[in-house]
Amino acid sequence: MKICCIGAGYVGGPTMAMIALKAPDIGVKVVDMNAARIAEWNSDVLPVYEPGLDDVVRQTRGRNLFFSTDVNGAIQEADIIFVAVGTPTKAYGVGAGRAADLRYVEAVARTIAAVATGSKIIVEKSTIPVKTAETIKDILAGNSRCKFQVLSNPEFLAEGTAVADLLLPDRILIGGERNPDGELAMKTLADVYARWVPRDRIVTTNLWSSELSKLVANAFLAQRISSINSISALCEATGADVDEVASAIGRDSRIGPKFLKASVGFGGSCFQKDILNLVYLCEHFDLPEVGAFWHGVVKMNDWQKRRFGAKIMKALYNSAAGKRVAVLGFAFKKDTNDTRESAAIAICRDLLEEQAEVVVYDPKVPAAQIRRDLFGADGNNPRLTVAGSATEAAKGAHALAIVTEWEEFKGLDYAAIYAAMAKPASVFDGRNILDLGKLSAIGFRTYGIGK
């Protein structure tokens, strides 16, 4: 058997590496038109940072895992074709700001139809709205005489733990048509995963249930984060401690403890995009009340980011002009170099708008990426500096903001940092990872989330 994956990003690369590791008899090829990205996958510095991923790629690359720009050749050879291209939120036309932009999915479908010379199983790995499989099938049927089966196999990886999630998944979801050909295609894909995933964790559904499940899973997780973040504001107003509240309610077996960590807000490539896509679907199917409910999750997240920035401004006597603010962390969460929808982007932009001198440090995000996220490909701002360490970033700063929960930020020499900062020196812990009592004893003015 031969598998190809079109799209060498955060989903395609790690997923195919794990399949290659656990199924050494299957040839796996990851293809992408982005030659620079493919070159990185073939180098010693991968484009995706995930703990454990380097080791998996080293074990399989050149054996039965290959990275290439030969999209057409990979399609022709493959028995199973995974589609893992981007589906960003539309920035134009109907559904702008909410609907998924499916241009890349459609382009892949047309390429497969034009190039394929035999029967193929097409697997939707990208996060897509319900009924996208119909679009793919229409394109394939209208442009090719080959026989195709389209399956939905959404990913449920959490960045920072993707390798562990691939090794021990909660479930593998496969959706297909409930007819003999569809059932056979689902069994073929299930047999691949069954090399290391217990059969009782491989769930099959119809296509539409599978496609919708991905959006709903992310919406539910994001909703829990926005819920506890809303309570964090109430805790600050009443004197309650949000961590204590979260611990208390998390002990209820009906609720559970996961995703109840208050913070500066969620980010990443999926949560906001998928919720907005869900909102658009609800509005499309004339369910405005349902759409409004889920849109509230995004609005609460945006408000939490603004609220954090407003706390910094208040501590700076409502004037940040010319004052140095150290922002520790730029990735949207620890153990990843992904910055998409990171809270740090909104916070840095707000501070720069207030004429602050912003100094950013992140252990995995390069300076060029930070500048691109803030100003675009060709933009810049002389008030932004990217530091090589947390200590360097904090030197001379009036305020220090923890925006990503990197482990190294817990063990910094805060006494030395305090000595080197302008006074009064403030710490804003946007992830509640520090002991604010100890920092207060050093001399810091401290601010946590929900504290």
LOTI-910036 format. One record per residue (C-alpha): residue number from 0; chain; x, z, y. Coordinates in steps of 0.5 Angstrom, whole numbers, plus 500, padded with zeros to 3 digits. Layout:
# residues N
[NUM 'A' [X Z Y]]
...
//
This chain:
# residues 451
[0 'A' [500 500 500]]
[1 'A' [502 499 507]]
[2 'A' [500 502 513]]
[3 'A' [501 500 521]]
[4 'A' [499 504 527]]
[5 'A' [498 500 533]]
[6 'A' [500 505 539]]
[7 'A' [506 509 539]]
[8 'A' [504 515 543]]
[9 'A' [502 523 542]]
[10 'A' [497 521 536]]
[11 'A' [500 515 533]]
[12 'A' [507 517 532]]
[13 'A' [507 524 529]]
[14 'A' [501 522 525]]
[15 'A' [504 516 522]]
[16 'A' [511 521 521]]
[17 'A' [507 526 517]]
[18 'A' [504 520 513]]
[19 'A' [510 517 511]]
[20 'A' [513 524 509]]
[21 'A' [508 526 505]]
[22 'A' [507 519 502]]
[23 'A' [514 516 501]]
[24 'A' [511 510 496]]
[25 'A' [507 508 502]]
[26 'A' [510 503 508]]
[27 'A' [508 506 515]]
[28 'A' [510 502 521]]
[29 'A' [508 504 528]]
[30 'A' [508 498 533]]
[31 'A' [507 498 541]]
[32 'A' [508 493 546]]
[33 'A' [512 498 550]]
[34 'A' [519 496 548]]
[35 'A' [522 502 552]]
[36 'A' [518 507 548]]
[37 'A' [519 504 541]]
[38 'A' [527 504 543]]
[39 'A' [526 512 544]]
[40 'A' [522 513 537]]
[41 'A' [528 509 534]]
[42 'A' [533 514 538]]
[43 'A' [535 521 538]]
[44 'A' [531 523 543]]
[45 'A' [524 522 542]]
[46 'A' [519 520 547]]
[47 'A' [514 526 544]]
[48 'A' [516 533 544]]
[49 'A' [513 537 539]]
[50 'A' [516 543 535]]
[51 'A' [519 540 528]]
[52 'A' [517 533 529]]
[53 'A' [525 531 530]]
[54 'A' [526 533 523]]
[55 'A' [520 530 520]]
[56 'A' [522 523 523]]
[57 'A' [529 524 521]]
[58 'A' [527 525 514]]
[59 'A' [523 518 514]]
[60 'A' [525 514 519]]
[61 'A' [529 508 516]]
[62 'A' [526 510 509]]
[63 'A' [518 508 509]]
[64 'A' [517 510 517]]
[65 'A' [519 504 522]]
[66 'A' [518 503 529]]
[67 'A' [517 496 532]]
[68 'A' [514 492 537]]
[69 'A' [512 486 532]]
[70 'A' [505 488 533]]
[71 'A' [503 481 529]]
[72 'A' [507 482 523]]
[73 'A' [505 489 522]]
[74 'A' [498 487 522]]
[75 'A' [499 481 517]]
[76 'A' [502 486 512]]
[77 'A' [498 492 513]]
[78 'A' [492 494 508]]
[79 'A' [490 500 513]]
[80 'A' [491 499 521]]
[81 'A' [490 505 525]]
[82 'A' [488 504 532]]
[83 'A' [491 509 537]]
[84 'A' [492 506 543]]
[85 'A' [490 510 550]]
[86 'A' [482 510 552]]
[87 'A' [483 513 559]]
[88 'A' [477 515 564]]
[89 'A' [475 509 567]]
[90 'A' [477 508 575]]
[91 'A' [473 502 577]]
[92 'A' [466 499 576]]
[93 'A' [460 502 572]]
[94 'A' [462 509 569]]
[95 'A' [468 510 574]]
[96 'A' [471 517 573]]
[97 'A' [467 519 567]]
[98 'A' [466 513 562]]
[99 'A' [472 511 557]]
[100 'A' [476 505 559]]
[101 'A' [476 501 552]]
[102 'A' [480 495 554]]
[103 'A' [486 497 550]]
[104 'A' [481 498 544]]
[105 'A' [478 491 545]]
[106 'A' [484 488 546]]
[107 'A' [487 491 539]]
[108 'A' [481 488 536]]
[109 'A' [481 481 538]]
[110 'A' [489 481 536]]
[111 'A' [487 483 529]]
[112 'A' [482 478 529]]
[113 'A' [486 473 531]]
[114 'A' [492 475 527]]
[115 'A' [489 478 520]]
[116 'A' [489 473 514]]
[117 'A' [486 478 509]]
[118 'A' [481 484 508]]
[119 'A' [483 490 512]]
[120 'A' [481 497 513]]
[121 'A' [481 499 521]]
[122 'A' [481 506 523]]
[123 'A' [479 508 529]]
[124 'A' [484 514 531]]
[125 'A' [483 513 539]]
[126 'A' [478 518 542]]
[127 'A' [472 513 543]]
[128 'A' [465 514 545]]
[129 'A' [459 513 540]]
[130 'A' [458 506 538]]
[131 'A' [465 504 539]]
[132 'A' [465 501 532]]
[133 'A' [460 497 533]]
[134 'A' [464 493 539]]
[135 'A' [470 493 534]]
[136 'A' [466 490 528]]
[137 'A' [462 485 533]]
[138 'A' [469 482 536]]
[139 'A' [472 482 529]]
[140 'A' [466 478 526]]
[141 'A' [465 473 532]]
[142 'A' [473 472 531]]
[143 'A' [475 472 524]]
[144 'A' [473 470 517]]
[145 'A' [476 476 514]]
[146 'A' [473 482 511]]
[147 'A' [474 488 515]]
[148 'A' [471 495 514]]
[149 'A' [471 500 520]]
[150 'A' [472 507 519]]
[151 'A' [473 513 524]]
[152 'A' [478 518 523]]
[153 'A' [479 522 530]]
[154 'A' [485 527 531]]
[155 'A' [484 534 532]]
[156 'A' [491 536 534]]
[157 'A' [493 541 539]]
[158 'A' [499 539 543]]
[159 'A' [505 544 541]]
[160 'A' [503 545 534]]
[161 'A' [501 538 532]]
[162 'A' [506 538 526]]
[163 'A' [503 545 524]]
[164 'A' [496 542 525]]
[165 'A' [498 535 521]]
[166 'A' [501 539 515]]
[167 'A' [495 544 514]]
[168 'A' [489 541 518]]
[169 'A' [482 545 518]]
[170 'A' [479 538 516]]
[171 'A' [480 531 516]]
[172 'A' [474 527 518]]
[173 'A' [473 520 516]]
[174 'A' [466 516 518]]
[175 'A' [464 510 515]]
[176 'A' [458 506 513]]
[177 'A' [454 509 508]]
[178 'A' [454 502 503]]
[179 'A' [459 501 497]]
[180 'A' [464 497 501]]
[181 'A' [464 503 506]]
[182 'A' [464 508 501]]
[183 'A' [470 505 498]]
[184 'A' [474 504 504]]
[185 'A' [473 512 506]]
[186 'A' [475 513 499]]
[187 'A' [482 509 500]]
[188 'A' [483 513 506]]
[189 'A' [481 520 503]]
[190 'A' [486 518 498]]
[191 'A' [492 517 503]]
[192 'A' [491 524 506]]
[193 'A' [489 527 499]]
[194 'A' [497 527 498]]
[195 'A' [497 534 501]]
[196 'A' [491 536 504]]
[197 'A' [486 539 499]]
[198 'A' [480 535 498]]
[199 'A' [475 540 500]]
[200 'A' [478 539 507]]
[201 'A' [477 532 507]]
[202 'A' [470 531 510]]
[203 'A' [466 524 510]]
[204 'A' [460 523 515]]
[205 'A' [457 516 518]]
[206 'A' [461 513 523]]
[207 'A' [457 515 529]]
[208 'A' [457 523 527]]
[209 'A' [465 522 526]]
[210 'A' [465 519 533]]
[211 'A' [461 524 536]]
[212 'A' [464 530 533]]
[213 'A' [471 529 536]]
[214 'A' [468 529 543]]
[215 'A' [464 535 542]]
[216 'A' [469 539 539]]
[217 'A' [474 538 545]]
[218 'A' [468 540 549]]
[219 'A' [466 546 546]]
[220 'A' [473 548 546]]
[221 'A' [474 547 553]]
[222 'A' [467 550 555]]
[223 'A' [470 557 552]]
[224 'A' [476 556 556]]
[225 'A' [472 555 563]]
[226 'A' [467 561 560]]
[227 'A' [472 566 560]]
[228 'A' [476 563 567]]
[229 'A' [469 564 570]]
[230 'A' [469 571 568]]
[231 'A' [476 572 570]]
[232 'A' [474 572 577]]
[233 'A' [468 577 576]]
[234 'A' [473 581 573]]
[235 'A' [478 581 579]]
[236 'A' [472 583 584]]
[237 'A' [469 589 580]]
[238 'A' [476 592 577]]
[239 'A' [475 590 570]]
[240 'A' [481 587 566]]
[241 'A' [479 580 563]]
[242 'A' [484 581 557]]
[243 'A' [480 587 555]]
[244 'A' [474 584 556]]
[245 'A' [476 578 552]]
[246 'A' [479 582 546]]
[247 'A' [472 586 546]]
[248 'A' [468 580 545]]
[249 'A' [473 577 541]]
[250 'A' [472 582 536]]
[251 'A' [464 580 535]]
[252 'A' [465 575 529]]
[253 'A' [459 571 532]]
[254 'A' [464 569 537]]
[255 'A' [471 570 535]]
[256 'A' [478 571 539]]
[257 'A' [480 564 540]]
[258 'A' [480 560 546]]
[259 'A' [478 566 550]]
[260 'A' [485 567 554]]
[261 'A' [484 566 561]]
[262 'A' [489 562 565]]
[263 'A' [490 558 571]]
[264 'A' [486 552 568]]
[265 'A' [486 547 562]]
[266 'A' [489 541 562]]
[267 'A' [492 535 557]]
[268 'A' [490 528 555]]
[269 'A' [483 530 552]]
[270 'A' [479 536 554]]
[271 'A' [477 533 561]]
[272 'A' [477 526 559]]
[273 'A' [472 527 553]]
[274 'A' [468 532 557]]
[275 'A' [467 526 562]]
[276 'A' [466 521 557]]
[277 'A' [460 526 554]]
[278 'A' [457 527 561]]
[279 'A' [457 519 561]]
[280 'A' [454 518 554]]
[281 'A' [448 523 556]]
[282 'A' [447 520 562]]
[283 'A' [447 513 559]]
[284 'A' [442 516 554]]
[285 'A' [437 519 559]]
[286 'A' [439 526 558]]
[287 'A' [441 528 565]]
[288 'A' [440 536 564]]
[289 'A' [445 535 558]]
[290 'A' [450 532 562]]
[291 'A' [450 537 568]]
[292 'A' [451 542 563]]
[293 'A' [457 539 560]]
[294 'A' [460 537 567]]
[295 'A' [459 544 569]]
[296 'A' [465 546 565]]
[297 'A' [470 541 568]]
[298 'A' [467 543 575]]
[299 'A' [469 550 573]]
[300 'A' [476 548 571]]
[301 'A' [477 545 578]]
[302 'A' [475 551 581]]
[303 'A' [480 555 577]]
[304 'A' [485 551 579]]
[305 'A' [483 551 587]]
[306 'A' [482 559 586]]
[307 'A' [489 560 584]]
[308 'A' [492 556 590]]
[309 'A' [488 560 595]]
[310 'A' [491 566 592]]
[311 'A' [498 564 593]]
[312 'A' [496 562 600]]
[313 'A' [492 568 602]]
[314 'A' [499 572 600]]
[315 'A' [503 568 604]]
[316 'A' [498 570 610]]
[317 'A' [495 563 610]]
[318 'A' [501 559 612]]
[319 'A' [505 556 607]]
[320 'A' [509 552 612]]
[321 'A' [516 552 611]]
[322 'A' [516 557 606]]
[323 'A' [519 556 599]]
[324 'A' [514 557 593]]
[325 'A' [517 556 586]]
[326 'A' [513 553 581]]
[327 'A' [515 555 574]]
[328 'A' [512 550 569]]
[329 'A' [509 543 569]]
[330 'A' [507 541 562]]
[331 'A' [500 543 561]]
[332 'A' [502 548 556]]
[333 'A' [508 550 552]]
[334 'A' [512 547 547]]
[335 'A' [510 540 549]]
[336 'A' [512 535 555]]
[337 'A' [506 532 556]]
[338 'A' [503 533 563]]
[339 'A' [497 530 563]]
[340 'A' [491 533 567]]
[341 'A' [496 539 568]]
[342 'A' [494 545 573]]
[343 'A' [501 544 576]]
[344 'A' [499 538 579]]
[345 'A' [493 540 583]]
[346 'A' [497 547 585]]
[347 'A' [503 543 587]]
[348 'A' [499 538 591]]
[349 'A' [495 543 595]]
[350 'A' [502 547 597]]
[351 'A' [505 541 599]]
[352 'A' [499 539 603]]
[353 'A' [500 546 606]]
[354 'A' [507 544 608]]
[355 'A' [510 549 603]]
[356 'A' [517 547 600]]
[357 'A' [515 547 593]]
[358 'A' [521 548 588]]
[359 'A' [519 546 580]]
[360 'A' [522 548 574]]
[361 'A' [520 546 567]]
[362 'A' [525 546 561]]
[363 'A' [522 540 558]]
[364 'A' [519 535 563]]
[365 'A' [524 531 567]]
[366 'A' [524 531 574]]
[367 'A' [522 523 574]]
[368 'A' [516 525 571]]
[369 'A' [514 531 575]]
[370 'A' [515 526 581]]
[371 'A' [511 520 578]]
[372 'A' [505 525 577]]
[373 'A' [505 528 584]]
[374 'A' [507 522 588]]
[375 'A' [506 515 584]]
[376 'A' [511 511 581]]
[377 'A' [514 509 588]]
[378 'A' [512 516 592]]
[379 'A' [516 522 594]]
[380 'A' [516 528 598]]
[381 'A' [522 531 601]]
[382 'A' [519 538 601]]
[383 'A' [519 538 593]]
[384 'A' [525 540 589]]
[385 'A' [526 540 582]]
[386 'A' [531 545 579]]
[387 'A' [535 546 573]]
[388 'A' [533 553 572]]
[389 'A' [528 558 573]]
[390 'A' [533 562 577]]
[391 'A' [535 557 581]]
[392 'A' [528 555 583]]
[393 'A' [526 562 585]]
[394 'A' [532 563 589]]
[395 'A' [530 564 597]]
[396 'A' [523 563 595]]
[397 'A' [517 567 598]]
[398 'A' [513 566 592]]
[399 'A' [513 565 584]]
[400 'A' [508 562 580]]
[401 'A' [508 562 573]]
[402 'A' [503 555 571]]
[403 'A' [506 554 564]]
[404 'A' [506 559 559]]
[405 'A' [513 558 556]]
[406 'A' [517 563 552]]
[407 'A' [523 563 556]]
[408 'A' [519 565 562]]
[409 'A' [517 572 559]]
[410 'A' [525 574 558]]
[411 'A' [527 572 565]]
[412 'A' [531 577 569]]
[413 'A' [526 579 574]]
[414 'A' [530 584 578]]
[415 'A' [535 579 579]]
[416 'A' [530 574 581]]
[417 'A' [527 579 586]]
[418 'A' [534 581 589]]
[419 'A' [535 573 591]]
[420 'A' [527 572 593]]
[421 'A' [525 573 601]]
[422 'A' [521 579 602]]
[423 'A' [515 581 601]]
[424 'A' [516 577 594]]
[425 'A' [510 575 590]]
[426 'A' [509 573 583]]
[427 'A' [503 570 581]]
[428 'A' [502 570 573]]
[429 'A' [497 564 572]]
[430 'A' [498 565 564]]
[431 'A' [498 573 564]]
[432 'A' [504 573 560]]
[433 'A' [508 578 564]]
[434 'A' [508 585 565]]
[435 'A' [505 586 572]]
[436 'A' [506 594 572]]
[437 'A' [514 593 571]]
[438 'A' [514 587 576]]
[439 'A' [511 592 581]]
[440 'A' [516 597 579]]
[441 'A' [521 592 581]]
[442 'A' [518 591 588]]
[443 'A' [514 585 587]]
[444 'A' [507 584 589]]
[445 'A' [503 582 583]]
[446 'A' [497 577 582]]
[447 'A' [494 576 575]]
[448 'A' [488 572 572]]
[449 'A' [482 577 572]]
[450 'A' [486 583 573]]
//
